[in-house]
Amino acid sequence: MSNDSWLLDAHRRRTANLEIVNILHTLAENFPDLRFSQILKNIGLDNISSIEESTVTLEKIRKRLQ
């Protein structure tokens, strides 16, 4: 893997991570009665793999929220 490819992957991962955090923040603001674990479960994050790419996780969240 070239250095440029690694940087591009890291940028995509960071971008996806920040979007996931923003979604979680929005949900926490909009549904203050939910526990954090409930929010995670509602968007399908209660059993994700630690090796799953953030971009894949983000796409799953987007589909779940449609």
N, C-alpha and C positions, 0 to 999 in steps of 0.2 A: 504494500500500500504506500503510495507516495505521500509526501508531507502535505501536499495540497489537498489530497483526498481526505486525509485525517482531519485537516482543518475544516473542510466542508462538512464532514460528518459531525464534528464537534459543534459547529455553528447550527446545523439543523437540530441537533439534540438540545442545545441550549434554548433555541427558539421554541421548540416543542415544550420543553420543561417550563419555560416562562408562561406559555399559553395555558398549560395545565394549571399552574398556580393561579393564574388570573381567573380561570373558570371556577376553581375551588373557592377563591375569594368571593366571586360574584354569588355563587350558590350559598355560601355562609352568610353573606349580607342579606340575600333574598329570603332565606329560610332559617332565621335565627333559632327556631325551635328544634332544629335537627342537631343531633350530635355529629361530630366529625366522622365517626365511623359509619353513621347512617348516610352521610353525603357520599362517602367513598363507595359504599355498597350501591347506592342509587345510580351512580354513574359507571358501575362495573369495575371499580378499582379494589374490590375487597379480596381478590385472589390473583393479582397479576404476578408474573414472574419477574424476578429481579434482573433477569437478563433480557427482558423484552425492551426493544428500542422505544425511546420516548415518542418517536413519530408514529409508531404503531399504536401505542397507548392513546395518544391524542386522537387518532382516527377512530378508535373504538369509542372514546368519550363523545366525539362529535356525532357518531351514528346513534349512540344511546340517547343523546339530548335532542335529536330531531323529532 
